[in-house]
Amino acid sequence: MKVPAKGVKIGYTWYEFENWSKHKAARELAYGDFTHYMHKQKIGLANHKKGVELANTVIHEILHG
């Protein structure tokens, strides 16, 4: 399931949501990842998660911001 929004603004920085395949999530050993490196601000999310699991992952990653 894709995240309905394209991203989220945290403070003054825009973070783009990046949809991860189930295989990428398995390689990363995670359902999500917060990246703030140089000019790349992204929140990667496993696209096979749905409902409450996806919402919890989004909130978890946003809290890293």
All heavy atoms as an XYZ file, in Angstrom:
532
protein
N       0.843     -1.180      0.000
C       0.000      0.000      0.000
C       0.886      1.240      0.000
O       1.796      1.359      0.798
C      -0.874      0.000      1.242
C      -1.674      1.256      1.426
S      -2.691      1.097      2.902
C      -3.667      2.532      2.689
N       0.631      2.145     -0.882
C       1.404      3.375     -0.932
C       0.865      4.365      0.094
O      -0.315      4.395      0.394
C       1.327      3.999     -2.318
C       2.131      3.254     -3.347
C       2.250      4.067     -4.597
C       3.202      3.365     -5.533
N       3.524      4.179     -6.677
N       1.773      5.174      0.619
C       1.371      6.226      1.545
C       0.578      7.258      0.758
O       0.984      7.645     -0.337
C       2.629      6.868      2.177
C       2.250      7.971      3.119
C       3.451      5.815      2.876
N      -0.559      7.722      1.287
C      -1.402      8.637      0.516
C      -0.772     10.004      0.245
O      -1.098     10.646     -0.735
C      -2.659      8.787      1.365
C      -2.388      8.144      2.659
C      -1.166      7.316      2.526
N       0.142     10.445      1.086
C       0.783     11.746      0.889
C       2.140     11.564      0.204
O       2.701     10.478      0.221
C       0.974     12.435      2.235
N       2.661     12.621     -0.380
C       3.981     12.560     -1.022
C       5.102     12.764     -0.022
O       6.236     12.428     -0.292
C       4.071     13.618     -2.115
C       3.164     13.340     -3.280
C       3.341     14.343     -4.373
C       2.397     14.016     -5.500
N       2.628     14.804     -6.678
N       4.775     13.334      1.133
C       5.781     13.586      2.141
C       5.197     14.347      3.304
O       3.990     14.482      3.442
N       6.099     14.880      4.133
C       5.679     15.613      5.323
C       6.700     16.711      5.597
O       7.896     16.532      5.345
C       5.541     14.663      6.537
C       6.863     14.043      6.916
C       4.908     15.359      7.719
N       6.231     17.831      6.099
C       7.136     18.915      6.464
C       7.354     18.861      7.970
O       6.412     18.869      8.752
C       6.549     20.271      6.070
C       7.522     21.404      6.233
C       6.981     22.678      5.643
C       8.033     23.770      5.751
N       7.543     25.018      5.184
N       8.624     18.774      8.376
C       9.004     18.766      9.778
C       9.848     20.009      9.999
O      10.943     20.122      9.447
C       9.799     17.499     10.151
C       8.996     16.244      9.837
C      10.202     17.537     11.616
C       9.770     14.953      9.976
N       9.336     20.938     10.787
C      10.023     22.219     10.946
C      10.054     22.945      9.615
O       9.023     23.137      8.984
N      11.219     23.289      9.151
C      11.352     23.982      7.865
C      11.778     23.045      6.737
O      12.007     23.481      5.616
C      12.357     25.135      7.974
C      13.736     24.704      8.412
C      14.657     24.233      7.498
C      14.099     24.761      9.753
C      15.918     23.821      7.894
C      15.364     24.352     10.161
C      16.261     23.887      9.233
O      17.505     23.478      9.635
N      11.874     21.748      7.007
C      12.385     20.801      6.012
C      11.289     19.870      5.517
O      10.507     19.336      6.304
C      13.527     19.956      6.624
O      14.524     20.832      7.132
C      14.146     19.043      5.591
N      11.238     19.677      4.208
C      10.297     18.764      3.570
C      10.959     17.398      3.419
O      12.079     17.297      2.909
C       9.894     19.289      2.196
C       8.995     18.367      1.450
C       9.352     17.524      0.451
C       7.604     18.176      1.651
N       8.266     16.818      0.013
C       7.170     17.197      0.738
C       6.665     18.735      2.515
C       5.851     16.775      0.666
C       5.356     18.306      2.434
C       4.975     17.338      1.518
N      10.280     16.346      3.876
C      10.763     14.977      3.757
C       9.854     14.217      2.808
O       8.646     14.122      3.035
C      10.784     14.278      5.124
C      11.830     14.840      6.029
C      11.578     15.955      6.814
C      13.100     14.281      6.066
C      12.564     16.488      7.628
C      14.089     14.811      6.883
C      13.806     15.921      7.655
O      14.779     16.449      8.454
N      10.428     13.703      1.751
C       9.684     12.935      0.757
C       9.536     11.497      1.244
O      10.477     10.915      1.775
C      10.444     12.956     -0.564
C       9.775     12.215     -1.682
C      10.625     12.220     -2.936
O      11.458     13.123     -3.104
O      10.448     11.304     -3.743
N       8.342     10.924      1.063
C       8.150      9.518      1.376
C       8.662      8.682      0.210
O       8.406      8.982     -0.947
C       6.670      9.183      1.614
C       6.118      9.743      2.900
C       4.867     10.297      2.937
C       6.852      9.693      4.074
C       4.337     10.797      4.115
C       6.337     10.193      5.260
C       5.075     10.749      5.278
N       9.410      7.653      0.519
C       9.951      6.740     -0.480
C       9.354      5.351     -0.215
O       9.497      4.821      0.887
C      11.472      6.702     -0.340
C      12.164      5.775     -1.300
C      13.662      5.791     -1.069
O      14.121      5.273     -0.035
O      14.365      6.331     -1.933
N       8.658      4.811     -1.198
C       8.043      3.498     -1.039
C       9.070      2.399     -1.254
O       9.732      2.349     -2.286
C       6.885      3.324     -2.035
C       5.681      4.110     -1.618
O       5.122      3.858     -0.558
N       5.296      5.075     -2.427
N       9.198      1.546     -0.261
C      10.113      0.413     -0.331
C       9.368     -0.848     -0.700
O       8.276     -1.100     -0.212
C      10.732      0.154      1.034
C      11.752      1.118      1.492
C      12.207      2.233      0.852
C      12.460      1.054      2.722
N      13.160      2.868      1.611
C      13.326      2.158      2.766
C      12.448      0.177      3.789
C      14.173      2.399      3.835
C      13.286      0.421      4.854
C      14.137      1.514      4.873
N       9.987     -1.668     -1.514
C       9.439     -2.990     -1.791
C       9.643     -3.874     -0.562
O      10.423     -3.546      0.336
C      10.145     -3.620     -2.989
O      11.483     -3.922     -2.643
N       8.960     -4.986     -0.533
C       9.112     -5.936      0.576
C      10.559     -6.425      0.644
O      11.112     -6.618      1.725
C       8.154     -7.104      0.375
C       8.003     -7.998      1.558
C       6.894     -9.010      1.332
C       6.649     -9.819      2.572
N       5.531    -10.737      2.418
N      11.195     -6.586     -0.510
C      12.581     -7.059     -0.561
C      13.556     -6.015     -0.002
O      14.496     -6.358      0.700
C      12.963     -7.457     -1.978
C      12.118     -8.564     -2.517
N      12.205     -9.863     -2.058
C      11.135     -8.565     -3.444
C      11.321    -10.612     -2.684
N      10.664     -9.845     -3.536
N      13.338     -4.734     -0.328
C      14.213     -3.689      0.222
C      14.050     -3.615      1.732
O      15.031     -3.482      2.456
C      13.917     -2.334     -0.395
C      14.744     -1.247      0.267
C      14.880      0.003     -0.538
C      15.615      1.024      0.290
N      16.773      1.563     -0.249
N      12.820     -3.709      2.227
C      12.585     -3.687      3.673
C      13.318     -4.853      4.344
O      13.914     -4.693      5.407
C      11.094     -3.750      3.970
N      13.314     -6.009      3.700
C      14.011     -7.177      4.248
C      15.522     -6.941      4.262
O      16.200     -7.286      5.234
C      13.675     -8.421      3.439
N      16.064     -6.338      3.190
C      17.495     -6.031      3.142
C      17.882     -5.030      4.233
O      18.941     -5.131      4.831
C      17.885     -5.446      1.781
C      18.116     -6.451      0.703
C      18.831     -5.853     -0.506
N      18.368     -4.542     -0.916
C      17.410     -4.306     -1.806
N      16.777     -5.302     -2.389
N      17.083     -3.069     -2.127
N      17.015     -4.038      4.465
C      17.294     -3.008      5.468
C      16.990     -3.493      6.883
O      17.351     -2.827      7.856
C      16.451     -1.754      5.182
C      16.741     -1.089      3.861
C      18.099     -0.416      3.830
O      18.605      0.012      4.888
O      18.672     -0.307      2.735
N      16.310     -4.635      6.977
C      15.860     -5.168      8.267
C      15.030     -4.129      9.022
O      15.182     -3.923     10.224
C      17.047     -5.618      9.128
C      17.909     -6.737      8.546
C      19.124     -6.983      9.436
C      17.106     -8.002      8.378
N      14.146     -3.438      8.281
C      13.339     -2.378      8.865
C      12.077     -2.158      8.036
O      12.030     -2.513      6.863
C      14.134     -1.088      8.922
N      11.073     -1.569      8.675
C       9.850     -1.181      7.959
C       9.926      0.265      7.497
O       9.105      0.726      6.726
C       8.623     -1.347      8.845
C       8.342     -2.768      9.243
C       7.974     -3.076     10.535
C       8.433     -3.799      8.324
C       7.705     -4.382     10.908
C       8.171     -5.107      8.684
C       7.806     -5.385      9.978
O       7.545     -6.680     10.346
N      10.932      1.000      7.986
C      11.081      2.390      7.608
C      12.461      2.900      7.952
O      13.225      2.255      8.672
N      12.771      4.091      7.424
C      14.077      4.688      7.665
C      13.970      6.196      7.484
O      13.316      6.672      6.561
C      15.104      4.123      6.688
C      16.496      4.665      6.940
O      16.964      4.523      8.079
O      17.081      5.229      6.007
N      14.605      6.920      8.374
C      14.638      8.379      8.321
C      16.004      8.789      7.815
O      17.022      8.440      8.420
C      14.403      8.928      9.733
C      14.398     10.423      9.809
C      13.232     11.127      9.616
C      15.561     11.128     10.087
C      13.214     12.513      9.703
C      15.556     12.499     10.165
C      14.379     13.194      9.976
N      16.052      9.507      6.689
C      17.323      9.916      6.101
C      17.398     11.429      6.013
O      16.536     12.061      5.408
C      17.487      9.326      4.681
O      17.366      7.928      4.757
C      18.830      9.688      4.092
N      18.402     11.977      6.627
C      18.671     13.414      6.553
C      20.161     13.557      6.281
O      20.979     13.637      7.187
C      18.295     14.087      7.882
C      18.482     15.566      7.840
N      17.524     16.414      7.339
C      19.515     16.352      8.225
C      17.960     17.658      7.432
N      19.164     17.637      7.965
N      20.512     13.499      5.004
C      21.912     13.527      4.618
C      22.098     14.500      3.468
O      21.493     14.317      2.409
C      22.371     12.128      4.209
C      23.805     12.063      3.750
C      24.844     12.179      4.664
C      24.111     11.906      2.410
C      26.152     12.146      4.243
C      25.419     11.859      1.982
C      26.439     11.980      2.904
O      27.738     11.944      2.486
N      22.899     15.508      3.705
C      23.169     16.536      2.707
C      21.845     17.103      2.204
O      21.081     17.624      2.970
C      24.026     15.991      1.567
C      25.347     15.390      1.994
S      26.628     16.578      2.394
C      27.137     17.087      0.788
N      21.549     16.927      0.926
C      20.327     17.472      0.356
C      19.269     16.403      0.132
O      18.321     16.614     -0.620
C      20.624     18.186     -0.964
C      21.518     19.362     -0.773
N      21.105     20.525     -0.168
C      22.826     19.554     -1.060
C      22.105     21.384     -0.121
N      23.167     20.813     -0.665
N      19.433     15.265      0.777
C      18.468     14.181      0.621
C      17.715     13.993      1.934
O      18.276     13.499      2.900
C      19.166     12.884      0.245
C      19.800     12.907     -1.117
C      20.426     11.574     -1.442
C      21.093     11.630     -2.806
N      21.693     10.365     -3.167
N      16.488     14.440      1.961
C      15.650     14.258      3.128
C      14.504     13.332      2.729
O      13.618     13.723      1.979
C      15.090     15.597      3.634
C      16.142     16.519      4.203
C      16.856     17.345      3.160
O      16.334     17.636      2.105
N      18.076     17.726      3.442
N      14.560     12.099      3.208
C      13.564     11.103      2.827
C      13.165     10.257      4.022
O      13.945     10.068      4.950
C      14.099     10.167      1.749
C      14.327     10.834      0.425
C      14.704      9.832     -0.630
C      14.869     10.556     -1.953
N      15.059      9.662     -3.052
N      11.954      9.763      3.945
C      11.476      8.774      4.893
C      11.057      7.567      4.066
O      10.101      7.631      3.292
C      10.298      9.300      5.729
C      10.758     10.482      6.593
C       9.729      8.186      6.600
C       9.655     11.142      7.389
N      11.838      6.501      4.169
C      11.534      5.269      3.444
C      10.525      4.448      4.228
O      10.622      4.334      5.453
N       9.538      3.889      3.523
C       8.479      3.108      4.162
C       8.205      1.835      3.377
O       8.104      1.870      2.144
C       7.187      3.930      4.240
C       7.271      5.224      5.041
C       6.066      6.089      4.764
C       7.409      4.915      6.519
N       8.081      0.727      4.080
C       7.768     -0.553      3.440
C       6.344     -0.491      2.895
O       5.399     -0.250      3.641
C       7.899     -1.689      4.443
N       6.198     -0.685      1.583
C       4.879     -0.525      0.970
C       3.959     -1.730      1.153
O       2.818     -1.695      0.739
C       4.994     -0.146     -0.511
C       5.633     -1.220     -1.348
O       5.804     -2.357     -0.909
N       6.011     -0.867     -2.557
N       4.432     -2.782      1.816
C       3.552     -3.927      2.058
C       2.835     -3.817      3.400
O       1.976     -4.635      3.706
C       4.338     -5.246      1.969
C       5.364     -5.418      3.043
N       6.582     -4.774      3.008
C       5.354     -6.150      4.168
C       7.281     -5.111      4.075
N       6.555     -5.944      4.805
N       3.140     -2.786      4.171
C       2.452     -2.561      5.441
C       1.161     -1.793      5.187
O       1.082     -0.983      4.274
C       3.341     -1.794      6.427
C       4.547     -2.577      6.844
C       4.101     -3.808      7.606
C       5.224     -4.758      7.881
N       4.776     -6.021      8.420
N       0.164     -2.034      6.013
C      -1.140     -1.396      5.826
C      -1.690     -0.926      7.163
O      -1.263     -1.395      8.218
C      -2.122     -2.369      5.205
C      -1.754     -2.835      3.826
C      -2.791     -3.816      3.298
C      -2.493     -4.216      1.882
N      -1.610     -5.333      1.750
N      -2.638     -0.030      7.096
C      -3.395      0.390      8.260
C      -2.552      0.860      9.429
O      -1.677      1.712      9.284
N      -2.813      0.279     10.589
C      -2.162      0.699     11.828
C      -0.654      0.481     11.775
O       0.113      1.330     12.256
C      -2.771     -0.048     13.041
C      -2.017      0.262     14.314
C      -4.235      0.329     13.202
N      -0.200     -0.614     11.173
C       1.253     -0.857     11.074
C       1.942      0.242     10.281
O       3.003      0.720     10.667
C       1.538     -2.207     10.417
C       1.349     -3.391     11.320
C       1.793     -4.683     10.642
O       1.542     -4.847      9.428
O       2.399     -5.508     11.327
N       1.340      0.652      9.175
C       1.913      1.720      8.354
C       1.873      3.042      9.114
O       2.868      3.771      9.150
C       1.171      1.848      7.026
C       1.649      2.953      6.092
C       3.106      2.749      5.711
C       0.776      3.016      4.857
N       0.755      3.346      9.748
C       0.635      4.590     10.513
C       1.675      4.642     11.632
O       2.316      5.678     11.851
C      -0.770      4.729     11.086
N       1.851      3.537     12.346
C       2.845      3.493     13.419
C       4.257      3.712     12.884
O       5.073      4.391     13.512
C       2.780      2.168     14.177
C       1.612      2.101     15.119
O       1.091      3.109     15.558
N       1.178      0.891     15.431
N       4.556      3.137     11.722
C       5.885      3.309     11.122
C       6.098      4.760     10.716
O       7.170      5.326     10.964
C       6.069      2.371      9.915
O       5.860      1.031     10.337
C       7.455      2.502      9.316
N       5.094      5.373     10.105
C       5.204      6.782      9.706
C       5.458      7.653     10.933
O       6.374      8.475     10.946
C       3.938      7.254      8.950
C       3.965      8.761      8.749
C       3.816      6.551      7.615
N       4.664      7.460     11.982
C       4.843      8.253     13.207
C       6.224      8.019     13.813
O       6.908      8.963     14.212
C       3.728      7.932     14.220
C       2.394      8.447     13.687
C       4.042      8.523     15.591
C       1.189      7.947     14.437
N       6.639      6.766     13.863
C       7.951      6.432     14.414
C       9.064      7.178     13.664
O       9.961      7.767     14.271
C       8.179      4.915     14.343
C       9.553      4.498     14.731
N       9.901      4.201     16.023
C      10.684      4.360     13.994
C      11.184      3.893     16.062
N      11.679      3.959     14.843
N       9.015      7.148     12.334
C      10.060      7.792     11.537
C      10.001      9.308     11.662
O      11.032      9.972     11.707
C       9.974      7.355     10.073
C      10.218      5.870      9.858
C      11.520      5.354     10.458
O      12.503      6.111     10.540
O      11.551      4.170     10.852
N       8.798      9.878     11.743
C       8.658     11.326     11.903
C       9.273     11.771     13.230
O       9.890     12.832     13.318
C       7.181     11.751     11.800
C       6.726     11.680     10.331
C       6.964     13.151     12.352
C       5.247     11.895     10.127
N       9.147     10.970     14.258
C       9.714     11.318     15.561
C      11.243     11.416     15.532
O      11.832     12.084     16.378
C       9.257     10.331     16.636
C       7.790     10.441     17.025
C       7.402      9.316     17.978
C       7.469     11.798     17.619
N      11.870     10.787     14.559
C      13.314     10.928     14.400
C      13.678     12.346     13.956
O      14.816     12.772     14.142
C      13.875      9.929     13.384
C      13.935      8.528     13.872
N      14.773      8.128     14.883
C      13.231      7.424     13.498
C      14.599      6.840     15.107
N      13.672      6.387     14.285
N      12.726     13.019     13.307
C      12.966     14.370     12.802
C      13.032     15.357     13.906
O      13.591     16.366     13.937
